[in-house]
Amino acid sequence: MSTAFETATLADVLVDYLRRKFARIRSPKTHRHYERAVQWLGQMLGRPALLSDLDDDTVVDLLRWCTDVRGQRPVTANTTRKCLVALWKWCHLRGLTRTGPTVDKLPEPRRQPKALTRDQLAALIRAAHDSPGVICGMPARTWWLVLFALDWDTGARAGELLALRWEWIAVDGDQWRLDVPPEVRKGGMEGASYRLTPLTIALLSPLRRESGPILGYAAGRRPDSYYLWWDVLLLRAGLPADRYHKT
């Protein structure tokens, strides 16, 4: 093992790691998780993190720093650990570190899943019906109802919902099927087919086009404004405007 690797900054090693893992790690959000993990390790150490800093004791100290100093929940701290451990394993397989990781993740409390009540759903739909203005070139009222219908038919994550396109809809008589390619789904490895319900078809029929995004959301656009629209809608419905009440 060369001295150059021992003194290499972890940020430089990460650049090489993400470049070589391009086929598997393509999500900008995942890239940010890795970059943040290296950044936080450096902040804890008070200097740029080095390749030689990858050891179990340091990662344990980082987990403690994330929870005690940054006030993170265990699930968030464990994401940082997961990124560093993956990077460390890759370095060890390439002979860049003397040892590999054995540090365990923090225990994570298992929260009871919650759903909106009938009254809350009714309030949300009323707020959508009363939404003024335009979203992505569509009356806001229509945009929200289409989003809800597609969400309930597919159970898709926000990124997949916003990427849905007209050309992915196959029509067979009164049956509509939505075939989504793997590239826009989480992980990018497996596509999905969804059968659309009559209510969704009724909402989509007057809007139907040959191609383009169904919700008019520009490809590659960061979904920041999408979550801000959710904040406004939830507040109008009298519901908490937090991450647990959005797609």
N, C-alpha and C positions, 0 to 999 in steps of 0.2 A: 504494500500500500504506500503510495507516494505521499511526501509531505505536502505537495500541492493540493491534494484532495483533503488532507487533514485540515488545511487552513482555508479551504474554499468556503465562501459564504453560502449559507443555505438558500438565499434568494437566487444566486446564480445556478445552484444545483437544481432548484425548482424550475427555472426556465428550461433547462435541458430535459427535465422529467416531463413537463407538460408538452414540450415539442415532440418527444419520442412517443408519448401517450396520446398523440393527437387523434388517432382513430377511435379511442375509447373515452377520452375526457374532452368533450367539445363544448359543454355548456359553460357560458360565461359566469353563471352563478357558482358552478363548481370551481372554476378557476379562482374566483374571489375567495371561496372558502380556503383553498390552499394558500393563497397569498396572505390572507388574514392570519392563518395559523403561524406562518413564518414571521410575519410582522409582530404578532403578539409574543412569540418566543423571544424576539429581539428586545421588545419593550420590557419584558420581565428581567432579561439579563442585563439591560442597560447598555447594550451594544449590538451590532449586527450579529445575528445567529450564525454559527459556523457549522460545517458538516460534523465536526468533532463534538458538537453539543448534543448530538443524537444519542442519548442514553436514557435508561429507564428512570433514573432519579430525576433528571431534568424534566422529563415529560410529566412525572408525578408532580413536581413543583409547579409546572405550568398549569396543570389541572386545578391545583389548589389556588394558584394566582387568579385563574379565570373565575372561579367561584367566589373566592374571598375578597379579591381586589376589584374585579370587574363586575361582580354581582351576577354572573351568568348562572342560568339553570344548568343542572347536570347534562341535559340533552344537548345544550349548546356547546358546553365544554367538551363533550364527547365527540362532537363534529370536528373540533380542532384536533383532538387526539387522533381521530380516524385519519385525517389528512396527513399528519406527521408520521403516523405509523405506516401508512401506505408508501409515503416518500422514503421512509427509512428502510422498509423491506426491499424496495427497488434498489436503493443504494447498496444494501448488504448483498443482494444477489449479484450485483456488478463488482463486488469486492471492494467497495469504497468505504465500508465501515467494518470494524472488527467483529461486532456483535449485531444481532437483530433484536427487534423489540419484543418484550414479554409483558409490558405494562398493561394491566386490565383497565377497562373503562369504568367510569363512575356508575353506581346504581342509579337507575332512572325510575322515579315514581310512575306508576301506571295510572293514568287518569281515566275516569269514567267517560266514555263517549257521550256527547250530548247532541240533541237535535232541536231544531226550532219547533215550538208548539204550533198547533193549528192557528191560534190567534196571532202569533208572531209571523207566520207565513202569510196570513191574510193581510197583516199590516204592511209587510214587505211588498206584496203584489199591489196593494192600494197605492203605496208610495211610487211604485214603478208606473202605474197608470197615470199618476198626477205629475210625472217628471216633465218639466218644461225644457224647451230648447232642443238641440240636435247633438247627437253623438255619432261620430264617424260618418257623417252625411246622412244619417237616418234620424227620424224623430226619436227623441230620447225614450218616449213611452214604448215605441215599437222595439227599439234596440234592447231595452231591458227585458221585455217579454220574450223576445227571441233568445236572448242569452239564457234566461231561466229555463225555457223549453229544451234548448240544446243541452244544458247542464243536467237537467233531470233525466233526459234520455240517455246520456252518455256517461255521466259521472266523471267527466274528464277534468283534468287540472286546468288552471287558468291559461297556461301557455298553449295547451292543445286547443282549448275552446277558441281562443283568439286567432289561432292559425287555421281553423276550419274553412274550407273553400267549396264553392259551388260545384266545381268539376269533380269533386269527390262523392257527389250524390248520384246514386244509380236509381232510376225509376222503373218499376215493373208494375204497370197498371196503377192501382191505388196504393202500392207499397213503395216506400222510399227507404233506401239503405245508404248509410254514410260510411264509406271506406276510407279510413285514415291511414296514411303511410307511416312507417316507423320513425321517419326522420323528425317528425314534430311531436312525438310522444316521449315521455320520460325514459331516458336510457337510449333512445334512438334505435332499438334493436327489434321491436315487435310492433306490427301494425294492429289495427282493430277495426271491426265492423259493427255498426250500431243500427238497429232498426228504429226508424223514427215513428213516433206515435201520431195518431190523427190530429191531435191538437197542434203539435209542432209542424206538421205538414200544412195545416190551415194557416199558420202564421207565416210560413216560408213561401207558400205558393205565390202570393201577390208580389213578392220581392225577388223571385227567382231570376238569375242571370246565367249566362253560359259559363262564366269563369269569374275569378276574383274571390277575395275573402268574404265569407258570409256576413260577418259582423263589421266589415269595412276597416279592420284594424291593420295598419301597414306592417308588412313583414319586417322583422328586425327592430321594430320599435320597442323600447323598454316599457314595461307595463306600469310605470309609475302613475301615469294619469288614470289608468284603469282602477287602481286601488283608491285613488282620490275620488273617483266617481262613486265607488262603493261607500266611502265615508259619508258623502253627501246623502246617498240613498238611505243608508242605515239610520242616520240621524233624523232624516225626514220620517222614517218609519218608527222612530222612538226605540231603536235597538242599539246595542253597543257597537261602536265603530271600531272593532278590533279585528285581528287576524282570524279569530275563530268564527266570525259571522260572514266570511267571504268565501269565494270559491277557493 
